[in-house]
Amino acid sequence: MKKLLSLTLVAALVLGFASCKKTNSSDTGSNPFYTAPNVTTPTAPTLPVGSVPNKFTKKVVIEEFTGEWCGACPGGAANLKAIVDAHPDLAYPVAIHNANSGYDPYEPSFFNQINSMLGSHSSYPGGNVDRGAIMGASEWAGEVNNRLQVKTDIGVALVSKTTGDNVNLDIYFGVTKPLTKDLYYTVYLLENDMPTSPQGQTSGGSGYKHEHVLKDYLNTDLNGDMIEWVGSEKYFKVQLKNKNIGGKYLNINNCKLLVLVHTKGNVGSAGVEIITAQECSMNEIKKWD
């Protein structure tokens, strides 16, 4: 009887071990009790200006020196308009007014500094295309065409918002490959459709309007603030917050923000150039291209 009970006990233990045998987990679903884990693949952040493209379009800047006293300057303005019409959203003019020891309501307070930086203009209208050598108005179009052929590895996108006289600007710098030299940015406040002063524009005619007038710069240094890239990301973001432009415009709806990407130094120095640029209106999202 004891032998029978022992055999019965052994058989029960064998069956018990067999029924408790672990079933190997499988990610193929062969185990009915196995549930595959949820795996989330990290994704790049969604930018309000869109994803960074694989290539960028070159943009060109013409910094023109002009003044209401200058009888030849309306001709220069006409040349600028023709360039802009031929290259919409690729060529950006900047009209820098000089009173020439007389009166011009649109001469910026920092005129002497910017004039020195851009080569000390003495013949009007004169201009710099992408911070190259000083040129007369008849030469601008050809140089703009040349500069538009230059490839660029950096692009700019913008998000601007205004609250009253306060401007907030998010600047996105994107690259197709790592930067190999120090680059800087400058933010110009421009205004279009501006009436002449009571003295009028010499040779301007009735109803003449000033366009692309430089009113101020919104970054810290007129010579440019460094783009301080960190890591190997494809884009870098700079924020200008609550920049007050009260008293610096006539009609905010006619204002533009122009961001230049450039090397640092005065015109004529080795390596000085504007790499690219981007322009937006107030309260606008301006995508990469």
C-alpha positions as a Markdown table, in Angstrom:
| # | Residue | x | y | z |
|---|---|---|---|---|
| 1 | Met | 0.0 | 0.0 | 0.0 |
| 2 | Lys | 2.8 | 2.4 | 0.9 |
| 3 | Lys | 4.5 | 1.6 | -2.4 |
| 4 | Leu | 1.4 | 2.4 | -4.3 |
| 5 | Leu | 1.0 | 5.7 | -2.6 |
| 6 | Ser | 4.6 | 6.6 | -3.3 |
| 7 | Leu | 4.2 | 5.8 | -7.0 |
| 8 | Thr | 1.0 | 7.9 | -7.1 |
| 9 | Leu | 2.8 | 10.8 | -5.4 |
| 10 | Val | 5.7 | 10.6 | -7.9 |
| 11 | Ala | 3.3 | 10.6 | -10.8 |
| 12 | Ala | 1.5 | 13.7 | -9.4 |
| 13 | Leu | 4.8 | 15.6 | -9.0 |
| 14 | Val | 5.8 | 14.8 | -12.6 |
| 15 | Leu | 2.5 | 16.0 | -13.9 |
| 16 | Gly | 2.8 | 19.1 | -11.7 |
| 17 | Phe | 6.2 | 20.0 | -13.0 |
| 18 | Ala | 5.0 | 19.4 | -16.6 |
| 19 | Ser | 2.0 | 21.7 | -16.2 |
| 20 | Cys | 4.2 | 24.4 | -14.6 |
| 21 | Lys | 6.8 | 24.4 | -17.3 |
| 22 | Lys | 7.5 | 28.0 | -18.5 |
| 23 | Thr | 6.5 | 28.8 | -22.1 |
| 24 | Asn | 9.1 | 31.0 | -23.7 |
| 25 | Ser | 7.9 | 34.5 | -24.7 |
| 26 | Ser | 7.8 | 35.2 | -28.3 |
| 27 | Asp | 7.3 | 38.5 | -30.2 |
| 28 | Thr | 5.7 | 36.5 | -33.0 |
| 29 | Gly | 2.5 | 36.0 | -31.1 |
| 30 | Ser | 2.9 | 32.2 | -30.5 |
| 31 | Asn | 2.3 | 32.7 | -26.8 |
| 32 | Pro | -1.3 | 33.6 | -26.3 |
| 33 | Phe | -0.5 | 35.4 | -23.1 |
| 34 | Tyr | 2.3 | 37.6 | -24.6 |
| 35 | Thr | 1.5 | 41.3 | -25.5 |
| 36 | Ala | 4.0 | 43.1 | -27.6 |
| 37 | Pro | 5.2 | 46.4 | -26.1 |
| 38 | Asn | 4.2 | 49.7 | -27.7 |
| 39 | Val | 7.3 | 51.3 | -29.2 |
| 40 | Thr | 7.2 | 55.0 | -30.2 |
| 41 | Thr | 9.8 | 56.1 | -32.7 |
| 42 | Pro | 11.2 | 59.6 | -31.9 |
| 43 | Thr | 10.3 | 62.2 | -34.5 |
| 44 | Ala | 11.8 | 65.6 | -35.2 |
| 45 | Pro | 9.9 | 68.6 | -33.7 |
| 46 | Thr | 7.3 | 70.2 | -35.9 |
| 47 | Leu | 8.3 | 73.7 | -36.7 |
| 48 | Pro | 5.8 | 76.5 | -37.5 |
| 49 | Val | 8.0 | 77.4 | -40.6 |
| 50 | Gly | 8.1 | 73.8 | -41.9 |
| 51 | Ser | 10.8 | 71.2 | -42.0 |
| 52 | Val | 14.4 | 72.3 | -42.8 |
| 53 | Pro | 14.8 | 71.7 | -46.6 |
| 54 | Asn | 17.6 | 69.8 | -48.2 |
| 55 | Lys | 18.7 | 72.9 | -50.1 |
| 56 | Phe | 18.2 | 76.7 | -49.9 |
| 57 | Thr | 17.6 | 79.5 | -52.4 |
| 58 | Lys | 20.1 | 82.3 | -52.4 |
| 59 | Lys | 18.7 | 85.8 | -51.5 |
| 60 | Val | 20.5 | 89.0 | -52.3 |
| 61 | Val | 20.5 | 92.4 | -50.5 |
| 62 | Ile | 21.1 | 95.8 | -52.1 |
| 63 | Glu | 22.0 | 98.5 | -49.5 |
| 64 | Glu | 21.4 | 101.8 | -51.4 |
| 65 | Phe | 22.4 | 105.3 | -50.3 |
| 66 | Thr | 20.0 | 108.0 | -51.2 |
| 67 | Gly | 18.5 | 111.3 | -50.0 |
| 68 | Glu | 15.7 | 113.8 | -50.7 |
| 69 | Trp | 18.3 | 116.4 | -51.9 |
| 70 | Cys | 19.6 | 114.0 | -54.5 |
| 71 | Gly | 18.2 | 114.7 | -58.0 |
| 72 | Ala | 19.5 | 111.5 | -59.4 |
| 73 | Cys | 18.2 | 109.3 | -56.6 |
| 74 | Pro | 14.7 | 108.7 | -58.0 |
| 75 | Gly | 16.4 | 107.0 | -61.0 |
| 76 | Gly | 18.2 | 104.7 | -58.5 |
| 77 | Ala | 14.9 | 103.9 | -56.9 |
| 78 | Ala | 13.5 | 103.0 | -60.3 |
| 79 | Asn | 16.4 | 100.7 | -60.9 |
| 80 | Leu | 15.7 | 99.0 | -57.5 |
| 81 | Lys | 12.1 | 98.5 | -58.4 |
| 82 | Ala | 13.0 | 96.9 | -61.7 |
| 83 | Ile | 15.4 | 94.5 | -59.8 |
| 84 | Val | 12.7 | 93.5 | -57.3 |
| 85 | Asp | 10.1 | 93.0 | -60.1 |
| 86 | Ala | 12.6 | 90.8 | -61.9 |
| 87 | His | 13.5 | 88.8 | -58.8 |
| 88 | Pro | 10.5 | 88.8 | -56.4 |
| 89 | Asp | 11.4 | 87.6 | -52.9 |
| 90 | Leu | 15.0 | 87.0 | -54.0 |
| 91 | Ala | 16.3 | 90.6 | -54.1 |
| 92 | Tyr | 15.8 | 92.8 | -51.0 |
| 93 | Pro | 16.5 | 96.6 | -51.2 |
| 94 | Val | 17.4 | 98.8 | -48.2 |
| 95 | Ala | 17.2 | 102.6 | -48.7 |
| 96 | Ile | 19.6 | 104.4 | -46.4 |
| 97 | His | 18.9 | 108.1 | -46.3 |
| 98 | Asn | 21.4 | 110.8 | -45.8 |
| 99 | Ala | 20.6 | 114.5 | -45.1 |
| 100 | Asn | 23.9 | 115.6 | -46.6 |
| 101 | Ser | 24.3 | 118.4 | -44.1 |
| 102 | Gly | 20.8 | 119.5 | -45.0 |
| 103 | Tyr | 17.4 | 118.0 | -44.1 |
| 104 | Asp | 16.1 | 114.5 | -44.7 |
| 105 | Pro | 13.5 | 113.2 | -42.2 |
| 106 | Tyr | 14.5 | 109.6 | -42.9 |
| 107 | Glu | 18.2 | 109.8 | -42.1 |
| 108 | Pro | 18.8 | 107.1 | -39.4 |
| 109 | Ser | 20.4 | 108.2 | -36.2 |
| 110 | Phe | 23.2 | 105.7 | -36.9 |
| 111 | Phe | 23.9 | 106.9 | -40.4 |
| 112 | Asn | 27.6 | 107.7 | -39.8 |
| 113 | Gln | 28.2 | 104.2 | -38.4 |
| 114 | Ile | 26.5 | 102.4 | -41.2 |
| 115 | Asn | 28.1 | 104.6 | -43.9 |
| 116 | Ser | 31.6 | 103.8 | -42.5 |
| 117 | Met | 30.7 | 100.1 | -42.3 |
| 118 | Leu | 29.6 | 100.1 | -46.0 |
| 119 | Gly | 32.6 | 101.9 | -47.5 |
| 120 | Ser | 31.9 | 105.6 | -46.9 |
| 121 | His | 29.6 | 106.6 | -49.8 |
| 122 | Ser | 30.2 | 110.0 | -51.4 |
| 123 | Ser | 28.4 | 109.6 | -54.7 |
| 124 | Tyr | 24.6 | 109.2 | -54.8 |
| 125 | Pro | 22.8 | 107.1 | -55.6 |
| 126 | Gly | 25.3 | 104.4 | -54.7 |
| 127 | Gly | 25.0 | 100.9 | -53.3 |
| 128 | Asn | 26.5 | 97.7 | -52.1 |
| 129 | Val | 25.2 | 94.4 | -53.4 |
| 130 | Asp | 25.7 | 91.8 | -50.6 |
| 131 | Arg | 28.3 | 94.1 | -49.0 |
| 132 | Gly | 30.5 | 94.1 | -52.1 |
| 133 | Ala | 32.3 | 97.1 | -53.5 |
| 134 | Ile | 30.4 | 100.4 | -53.9 |
| 135 | Met | 28.6 | 100.5 | -57.2 |
| 136 | Gly | 26.5 | 103.0 | -59.2 |
| 137 | Ala | 22.8 | 102.3 | -59.9 |
| 138 | Ser | 23.4 | 101.1 | -63.4 |
| 139 | Glu | 25.6 | 98.2 | -62.1 |
| 140 | Trp | 23.3 | 96.8 | -59.5 |
| 141 | Ala | 21.2 | 94.6 | -61.7 |
| 142 | Gly | 24.2 | 92.8 | -63.2 |
| 143 | Glu | 25.7 | 92.1 | -59.8 |
| 144 | Val | 22.4 | 90.9 | -58.4 |
| 145 | Asn | 22.3 | 88.4 | -61.2 |
| 146 | Asn | 25.8 | 87.2 | -60.4 |
| 147 | Arg | 25.1 | 86.9 | -56.7 |
| 148 | Leu | 21.9 | 84.9 | -57.3 |
| 149 | Gln | 24.0 | 82.2 | -58.9 |
| 150 | Val | 26.0 | 81.7 | -55.6 |
| 151 | Lys | 25.1 | 78.5 | -53.7 |
| 152 | Thr | 24.3 | 78.8 | -50.0 |
| 153 | Asp | 24.2 | 76.2 | -47.3 |
| 154 | Ile | 22.2 | 78.3 | -44.9 |
| 155 | Gly | 18.6 | 79.6 | -45.0 |
| 156 | Val | 16.3 | 81.6 | -42.9 |
| 157 | Ala | 12.6 | 81.4 | -41.9 |
| 158 | Leu | 10.7 | 83.8 | -39.7 |
| 159 | Val | 7.7 | 84.1 | -37.4 |
| 160 | Ser | 6.8 | 87.7 | -36.5 |
| 161 | Lys | 4.1 | 88.9 | -34.1 |
| 162 | Thr | 3.3 | 92.4 | -32.8 |
| 163 | Thr | 1.4 | 93.6 | -29.8 |
| 164 | Gly | 1.0 | 97.4 | -30.1 |
| 165 | Asp | 4.5 | 98.8 | -30.6 |
| 166 | Asn | 6.2 | 95.6 | -29.4 |
| 167 | Val | 7.7 | 93.2 | -32.0 |
| 168 | Asn | 8.5 | 89.6 | -31.3 |
| 169 | Leu | 10.5 | 87.8 | -33.9 |
| 170 | Asp | 11.5 | 84.1 | -34.0 |
| 171 | Ile | 14.4 | 83.6 | -36.4 |
| 172 | Tyr | 15.1 | 80.0 | -37.7 |
| 173 | Phe | 18.5 | 79.4 | -39.3 |
| 174 | Gly | 18.7 | 76.2 | -41.1 |
| 175 | Val | 21.8 | 74.5 | -42.6 |
| 176 | Thr | 22.5 | 71.7 | -45.1 |
| 177 | Lys | 25.9 | 71.1 | -43.6 |
| 178 | Pro | 27.8 | 72.3 | -40.5 |
| 179 | Leu | 29.0 | 75.9 | -40.5 |
| 180 | Thr | 32.7 | 76.4 | -41.2 |
| 181 | Lys | 33.1 | 80.0 | -40.3 |
| 182 | Asp | 31.6 | 82.6 | -37.9 |
| 183 | Leu | 28.4 | 84.1 | -39.2 |
| 184 | Tyr | 26.3 | 87.0 | -37.8 |
| 185 | Tyr | 22.8 | 88.3 | -38.2 |
| 186 | Thr | 21.3 | 91.8 | -38.4 |
| 187 | Val | 17.6 | 92.6 | -38.3 |
| 188 | Tyr | 16.5 | 95.8 | -40.2 |
| 189 | Leu | 13.2 | 97.5 | -39.7 |
| 190 | Leu | 12.1 | 98.9 | -43.1 |
| 191 | Glu | 9.1 | 100.9 | -44.1 |
| 192 | Asn | 7.4 | 101.3 | -47.5 |
| 193 | Asp | 5.1 | 103.9 | -49.1 |
| 194 | Met | 6.5 | 106.8 | -47.2 |
| 195 | Pro | 5.6 | 110.4 | -48.2 |
| 196 | Thr | 8.2 | 113.0 | -48.9 |
| 197 | Ser | 8.9 | 115.8 | -46.5 |
| 198 | Pro | 7.4 | 119.2 | -47.2 |
| 199 | Gln | 10.6 | 120.1 | -49.1 |
| 200 | Gly | 9.9 | 117.1 | -51.4 |
| 201 | Gln | 12.1 | 114.8 | -53.3 |
| 202 | Thr | 14.3 | 116.5 | -55.8 |
| 203 | Ser | 13.3 | 115.3 | -59.3 |
| 204 | Gly | 10.7 | 113.0 | -57.7 |
| 205 | Gly | 7.6 | 114.5 | -59.1 |
| 206 | Ser | 4.1 | 114.9 | -57.6 |
| 207 | Gly | 3.1 | 112.1 | -55.2 |
| 208 | Tyr | 6.6 | 110.6 | -55.0 |
| 209 | Lys | 6.9 | 107.9 | -52.3 |
| 210 | His | 10.0 | 106.5 | -50.6 |
| 211 | Glu | 10.3 | 102.7 | -50.4 |
| 212 | His | 12.4 | 100.2 | -48.4 |
| 213 | Val | 13.4 | 103.0 | -46.0 |
| 214 | Leu | 15.8 | 101.8 | -43.2 |
| 215 | Lys | 14.3 | 103.0 | -39.9 |
| 216 | Asp | 16.2 | 101.0 | -37.3 |
| 217 | Tyr | 17.9 | 97.7 | -36.5 |
| 218 | Leu | 16.4 | 95.4 | -33.8 |
| 219 | Asn | 19.3 | 93.2 | -32.9 |
| 220 | Thr | 22.0 | 94.3 | -30.4 |
| 221 | Asp | 24.8 | 95.3 | -32.7 |
| 222 | Leu | 24.6 | 97.1 | -36.1 |
| 223 | Asn | 27.7 | 95.1 | -37.0 |
| 224 | Gly | 25.8 | 91.9 | -36.4 |
| 225 | Asp | 25.1 | 89.4 | -33.5 |
| 226 | Met | 26.9 | 86.1 | -33.7 |
| 227 | Ile | 24.9 | 83.0 | -34.7 |
| 228 | Glu | 26.0 | 80.8 | -31.8 |
| 229 | Trp | 25.3 | 77.3 | -33.2 |
| 230 | Val | 25.3 | 74.5 | -30.6 |
| 231 | Gly | 25.6 | 70.8 | -31.5 |
| 232 | Ser | 24.9 | 69.3 | -34.9 |
| 233 | Glu | 21.2 | 70.2 | -35.3 |
| 234 | Lys | 19.9 | 71.2 | -38.7 |
| 235 | Tyr | 18.5 | 74.4 | -37.4 |
| 236 | Phe | 19.1 | 77.1 | -34.7 |
| 237 | Lys | 16.5 | 79.5 | -33.3 |
| 238 | Val | 16.9 | 83.0 | -32.1 |
| 239 | Gln | 14.2 | 85.0 | -30.4 |
| 240 | Leu | 13.8 | 88.8 | -30.3 |
| 241 | Lys | 11.3 | 89.6 | -27.6 |
| 242 | Asn | 9.3 | 92.8 | -27.1 |
| 243 | Lys | 11.4 | 95.0 | -29.3 |
| 244 | Asn | 9.7 | 98.4 | -29.0 |
| 245 | Ile | 9.4 | 100.3 | -32.2 |
| 246 | Gly | 7.2 | 103.1 | -31.0 |
| 247 | Gly | 7.9 | 106.4 | -32.8 |
| 248 | Lys | 10.0 | 104.7 | -35.5 |
| 249 | Tyr | 7.3 | 104.2 | -38.1 |
| 250 | Leu | 4.4 | 106.0 | -39.8 |
| 251 | Asn | 2.2 | 102.9 | -40.6 |
| 252 | Ile | 3.1 | 99.6 | -39.1 |
| 253 | Asn | 1.2 | 97.8 | -41.9 |
| 254 | Asn | 3.8 | 99.1 | -44.3 |
| 255 | Cys | 6.8 | 97.9 | -42.2 |
| 256 | Lys | 9.0 | 94.9 | -43.0 |
| 257 | Leu | 11.6 | 93.0 | -41.1 |
| 258 | Leu | 14.7 | 92.0 | -43.0 |
| 259 | Val | 17.2 | 89.5 | -41.5 |
| 260 | Leu | 20.7 | 89.5 | -43.0 |
| 261 | Val | 23.1 | 86.6 | -42.5 |
| 262 | His | 26.6 | 87.9 | -43.1 |
| 263 | Thr | 30.3 | 87.8 | -42.1 |
| 264 | Lys | 31.5 | 90.6 | -39.9 |
| 265 | Gly | 33.6 | 93.6 | -40.9 |
| 266 | Asn | 33.6 | 96.7 | -43.1 |
| 267 | Val | 33.2 | 96.6 | -46.8 |
| 268 | Gly | 36.5 | 96.2 | -48.5 |
| 269 | Ser | 37.8 | 93.8 | -45.8 |
| 270 | Ala | 38.7 | 90.2 | -46.8 |
| 271 | Gly | 35.7 | 87.8 | -46.6 |
| 272 | Val | 33.0 | 90.4 | -45.9 |
| 273 | Glu | 29.7 | 89.5 | -47.6 |
| 274 | Ile | 26.0 | 88.9 | -47.1 |
| 275 | Ile | 25.4 | 85.1 | -47.3 |
| 276 | Thr | 21.6 | 85.2 | -47.6 |
| 277 | Ala | 18.6 | 87.0 | -46.2 |
| 278 | Gln | 14.9 | 86.7 | -45.5 |
| 279 | Glu | 12.1 | 89.3 | -45.2 |
| 280 | Cys | 8.7 | 89.2 | -43.7 |
| 281 | Ser | 5.8 | 91.5 | -42.9 |
| 282 | Met | 4.5 | 92.1 | -39.4 |
| 283 | Asn | 2.5 | 89.2 | -38.0 |
| 284 | Glu | 3.6 | 86.8 | -40.7 |
| 285 | Ile | 5.0 | 83.3 | -40.9 |
| 286 | Lys | 7.7 | 83.3 | -43.6 |
| 287 | Lys | 8.8 | 79.8 | -44.5 |
| 288 | Trp | 12.2 | 78.8 | -45.7 |
| 289 | Asp | 11.8 | 79.5 | -49.5 |
